[in-house]
């Protein structure tokens, strides 16, 4: 499990997404969405929402990337944003995560 300050990934995401930013969906709502409700398009708001959903619904770097790719649609963009956002929002990646 990836942790930041002893917190699981979903809690770290919730704690680090500032309430001062406009969010496309409330994080509580986003976490409860099914994969079918997540839009995997190239539109920036959809991309951010999909990436945050992947981080909220998983507990490791690998699971988050797999969730991003399994959404379908613009998978390369969602995967890239998810992979690059996780170390910033959650925690630095352990070296073992680099060996997928």
Secondary structure by P-SEA (a helix, b strand, c coil): ccccccccaaaaaaacccccccccccaaaaaacccccccccccaaaaaaaaaaaaaacccaaaaaaaaaacccaaaaaaaaaaaaaaaaccccccccccc
